[in-house]
Amino acid sequence: MQMEERGRIARDASIPLAATDGETRNAGLLAIAKGLKENTAAIIAANNADMARSQAENLGAPLLKRLTFDADKINDVIQGIHSLIELDNPLGATKMATQLDEGLDLYKVTCPIGVIGVIFESRPDAFIQISTLCLKSGNSVLLKGGREALETNRILCKTIQDATRTAGIPEGWIQNLETREDVTAMLALDQYIDLIIPRGSNDFVKYIMNNSNIPVMGHADGICHVYVHEDADLKQAVDIIVDSKTQYVAACNTLETLLVNEQAAATLLPLLKAALDNKEVRIKGDAAVRNIISAETATDEDWKTEYLDYILAIRIVPSLAAAIDHINTYGSGHTDVILSTTEAAAKTFMTLVDSAGVFWNCSTRFSDGFRFGFGAEVGISTAKLHARGPVGLDGLLSYKYKLLGHGQCVTDYASGKSHFTHLPSEEDCPI
Amino acid sequence: MQMEERGRIARDASIPLAATDGETRNAGLLAIAKGLKENTAAIIAANNADMARSQAENLGAPLLKRLTFDADKINDVIQGIHSLIELDNPLGATKMATQLDEGLDLYKVTCPIGVIGVIFESRPDAFIQISTLCLKSGNSVLLKGGREALETNRILCKTIQDATRTAGIPEGWIQNLETREDVTAMLALDQYIDLIIPRGSNDFVKYIMNNSNIPVMGHADGICHVYVHEDADLKQAVDIIVDSKTQYVAACNTLETLLVNEQAAATLLPLLKAALDNKEVRIKGDAAVRNIISAETATDEDWKTEYLDYILAIRIVPSLAAAIDHINTYGSGHTDVILSTTEAAAKTFMTLVDSAGVFWNCSTRFSDGFRFGFGAEVGISTAKLHARGPVGLDGLLSYKYKLLGHGQCVTDYASGKSHFTHLPSEEDCPI
């Protein structure tokens, strides 16, 4: 089938899907969990085929690990679906109510976005997490996973389609794309698709943004900072810096540049170097850093670099204000941390640093949908519109204004015959 | 000054502006109101110069009327500023709080978007409304008004700059652009500008979207519908249709296509025709309409047309479902109305019609920030992300996640030494 036709089908399905009640969508989620359980053997067989082909193609070990979808991982995603079922129905919630006049009531009510296109990496669990988040929030979804997971994603999609059909979810709400040509065609379907979520490298996200008129909500660079203020607890600082840098180096919420107040540097840096040496982290520092510890030379280019590796850039700064300025200049607006024992310094930092996550005395690595308690995430947004930071169900919602009247015309308000009351109300929308 | 430098200045001002408290921004608003009052004579003189030049250039009467900025209009905008001062401080509001673990508390807190570029029509009152909404919400703003209002906007900008400087608002937060070249240059400044709001025709908004990497929140077409269900109160229907079509024909929330259930058509259309003839509205109808009343021929092209004129397209539909399908196919997702005496029909319509405004038994013309009680609006969005429908202060906000810890590292949660509690909280962020 041509992509345009598939986009139209997804859009057509999104209309009745938006009108399903929470119980029906939960029944669909339950049917998916059941289908995954029943099809476990076939899913593992498909995944084995993907693994064998990818091994033959010399895919690296970390990627092979992400591609693996065994009984344990299947159980994990089934568990995740049961958690999602427990969450409140996100649709039809009244976010604001105002009596415009007697018998003329306005309600702002949550609704799905519509049709979402997701382009993601090779983890088959992502296929399940994204599609179930979309179902819970009433959105149609077109998914394009990594080429390596072709067979696995194919059977996962069929399992989900079969399961949700029996539960009364409109057919066509979920579709699996398999080729780059499909993706290119999808990016042109702005009449049918409301949002594209690309997950991958910064360059990839930029490419998608530059090649589509559809709004894009993407990860971009995560150039995250820790700033050590002059009054920080230095023992705690070493632990947090090591955790932020090494707990998982390939993540977007990993520390890339450490800023140290000049009053803390002489004491902190030797302690820190010992701890980072233990973890085999290469240190790049400015001249002031290299006066205190041995390190490679850091240049301006380093402040702009997301290493995603066991490398840490360190700069000594004269003040809190200089740290904030560095972060707002070179950062990517992802997650930035201040280590300090005074609330005033933390408050200044958290107010002036223009990032999705501003943390005080804890690791950058907490910036994550699961750790934030969102159940799951579709990604972490560094954009400032719609959704910022880890994006869970909330980021998959729009809203509409429902106005319930009794024959009111604007002419009467313009002429002064009628008057607006504009009374805020706590009432939920009755229909 | 070059636009890039001006963008950088606006961005630099946006950081301390985001940290001002509500009282300071209200003091800025009060100073603007005072400055407008004191400069009334000079503002009127500047506006007279704009009017004289525009008359010499044969600007049409409706546009001249919009360009006029006399003592009455100045008093109106001053009144509007006082209303805006009364509104709650929109910044620093805690929208969500979760205890991730004991001593590790997450808060979702409202903050400004940053720097907003607005391109708008020739109404000088829009200059004041937009800039004061931006100040109240802590955003820097670059404004490009209509060429016709050049002298007026220049003195308005200077008045606002002088007033807010004395009130402690960071200099550079507001800047007035005067040329198309400035606009072109602004559209390229994605490193400094977070959002572009174009106000104008659909083609103009599309042009802006196609020529900038900055997110755009724009008006687009308003192809608004009224659907008359078989059980509608027909007397009420005539009033609402006439109001929706004629109360102000050039607005985006004006009725363009009327859909009539075939069971209501024979009775409604003759009554309606008499009322529309009174208002000199041209009627275009499909064949079924023309079997009942005399009308010009409507084609498929009419269902896609925003007339912004005394013209109404009418189509007879066999069912509620057909009406919904027509609106979701040809509509622009702006505002659509059902006239019906049964709640079930209204509920179906309001759930399945995918528009920013879905109204029951009232005029399309209520779709407006002032009428919705938002105080003012920066525009009406037909997009489904970030802000939908009339956009007031809320649409000028982003949020950040503040996480307050005591040395927590992710390693301890990954190893099972520590456990997330994920307890929802009602607490406001303490810093």
Chai-1 contact restraints between the chains, C-beta under 6 A:
chainA,res_idxA,chainB,res_idxB,connection_type,confidence,min_distance_angstrom,max_distance_angstrom,comment,restraint_id
A,I15,B,L352,contact,1.0,0.0,6.0,A-B,restraint_1
A,A19,B,T351,contact,1.0,0.0,6.0,A-B,restraint_2
A,A19,B,L352,contact,1.0,0.0,6.0,A-B,restraint_3
A,T98,B,G373,contact,1.0,0.0,6.0,A-B,restraint_4
A,I113,B,K384,contact,1.0,0.0,6.0,A-B,restraint_5
A,D194,B,K384,contact,1.0,0.0,6.0,A-B,restraint_6
A,P215,B,L385,contact,1.0,0.0,6.0,A-B,restraint_7
A,Q236,B,G407,contact,1.0,0.0,6.0,A-B,restraint_8
A,D239,B,C409,contact,1.0,0.0,6.0,A-B,restraint_9
A,D243,B,C409,contact,1.0,0.0,6.0,A-B,restraint_10
A,D243,B,V410,contact,1.0,0.0,6.0,A-B,restraint_11
A,D243,B,T411,contact,1.0,0.0,6.0,A-B,restraint_12
A,Q247,B,V410,contact,1.0,0.0,6.0,A-B,restraint_13
A,Q247,B,T411,contact,1.0,0.0,6.0,A-B,restraint_14
A,E343,B,I431,contact,1.0,0.0,6.0,A-B,restraint_15
A,K347,B,I431,contact,1.0,0.0,6.0,A-B,restraint_16
A,M350,B,K402,contact,1.0,0.0,6.0,A-B,restraint_17
A,T351,B,A19,contact,1.0,0.0,6.0,A-B,restraint_18
A,L352,B,I15,contact,1.0,0.0,6.0,A-B,restraint_19
A,L352,B,A19,contact,1.0,0.0,6.0,A-B,restraint_20
A,G357,B,Y401,contact,1.0,0.0,6.0,A-B,restraint_21
A,V358,B,K400,contact,1.0,0.0,6.0,A-B,restraint_22
A,V358,B,K402,contact,1.0,0.0,6.0,A-B,restraint_23
A,F359,B,L403,contact,1.0,0.0,6.0,A-B,restraint_24
A,W360,B,L404,contact,1.0,0.0,6.0,A-B,restraint_25
A,N361,B,G405,contact,1.0,0.0,6.0,A-B,restraint_26
A,N361,B,H406,contact,1.0,0.0,6.0,A-B,restraint_27
A,N361,B,G407,contact,1.0,0.0,6.0,A-B,restraint_28
A,C362,B,G405,contact,1.0,0.0,6.0,A-B,restraint_29
A,C362,B,Q408,contact,1.0,0.0,6.0,A-B,restraint_30
A,S363,B,C409,contact,1.0,0.0,6.0,A-B,restraint_31
A,S363,B,V410,contact,1.0,0.0,6.0,A-B,restraint_32
A,R365,B,V410,contact,1.0,0.0,6.0,A-B,restraint_33
A,F366,B,L403,contact,1.0,0.0,6.0,A-B,restraint_34
A,G373,B,T98,contact,1.0,0.0,6.0,A-B,restraint_35
A,G373,B,H422,contact,1.0,0.0,6.0,A-B,restraint_36
A,K384,B,I113,contact,1.0,0.0,6.0,A-B,restraint_37
A,K384,B,D194,contact,1.0,0.0,6.0,A-B,restraint_38
A,K384,B,S398,contact,1.0,0.0,6.0,A-B,restraint_39
A,L385,B,P215,contact,1.0,0.0,6.0,A-B,restraint_40
A,L385,B,H386,contact,1.0,0.0,6.0,A-B,restraint_41
A,H386,B,L385,contact,1.0,0.0,6.0,A-B,restraint_42
A,H386,B,H386,contact,1.0,0.0,6.0,A-B,restraint_43
A,R388,B,S398,contact,1.0,0.0,6.0,A-B,restraint_44
A,G389,B,Y401,contact,1.0,0.0,6.0,A-B,restraint_45
A,S398,B,K384,contact,1.0,0.0,6.0,A-B,restraint_46
A,S398,B,R388,contact,1.0,0.0,6.0,A-B,restraint_47
A,K400,B,V358,contact,1.0,0.0,6.0,A-B,restraint_48
A,Y401,B,G357,contact,1.0,0.0,6.0,A-B,restraint_49
A,Y401,B,G389,contact,1.0,0.0,6.0,A-B,restraint_50
A,K402,B,M350,contact,1.0,0.0,6.0,A-B,restraint_51
A,K402,B,V358,contact,1.0,0.0,6.0,A-B,restraint_52
A,L403,B,F359,contact,1.0,0.0,6.0,A-B,restraint_53
A,L403,B,F366,contact,1.0,0.0,6.0,A-B,restraint_54
A,L404,B,W360,contact,1.0,0.0,6.0,A-B,restraint_55
A,G405,B,N361,contact,1.0,0.0,6.0,A-B,restraint_56
A,G405,B,C362,contact,1.0,0.0,6.0,A-B,restraint_57
A,H406,B,N361,contact,1.0,0.0,6.0,A-B,restraint_58
A,G407,B,Q236,contact,1.0,0.0,6.0,A-B,restraint_59
A,G407,B,N361,contact,1.0,0.0,6.0,A-B,restraint_60
A,Q408,B,C362,contact,1.0,0.0,6.0,A-B,restraint_61
A,C409,B,D239,contact,1.0,0.0,6.0,A-B,restraint_62
A,C409,B,D243,contact,1.0,0.0,6.0,A-B,restraint_63
A,C409,B,S363,contact,1.0,0.0,6.0,A-B,restraint_64
A,V410,B,D243,contact,1.0,0.0,6.0,A-B,restraint_65
A,V410,B,Q247,contact,1.0,0.0,6.0,A-B,restraint_66
A,V410,B,S363,contact,1.0,0.0,6.0,A-B,restraint_67
A,V410,B,R365,contact,1.0,0.0,6.0,A-B,restraint_68
A,T411,B,D243,contact,1.0,0.0,6.0,A-B,restraint_69
A,T411,B,Q247,contact,1.0,0.0,6.0,A-B,restraint_70
A,H422,B,G373,contact,1.0,0.0,6.0,A-B,restraint_71
A,I431,B,E343,contact,1.0,0.0,6.0,A-B,restraint_72
A,I431,B,K347,contact,1.0,0.0,6.0,A-B,restraint_73
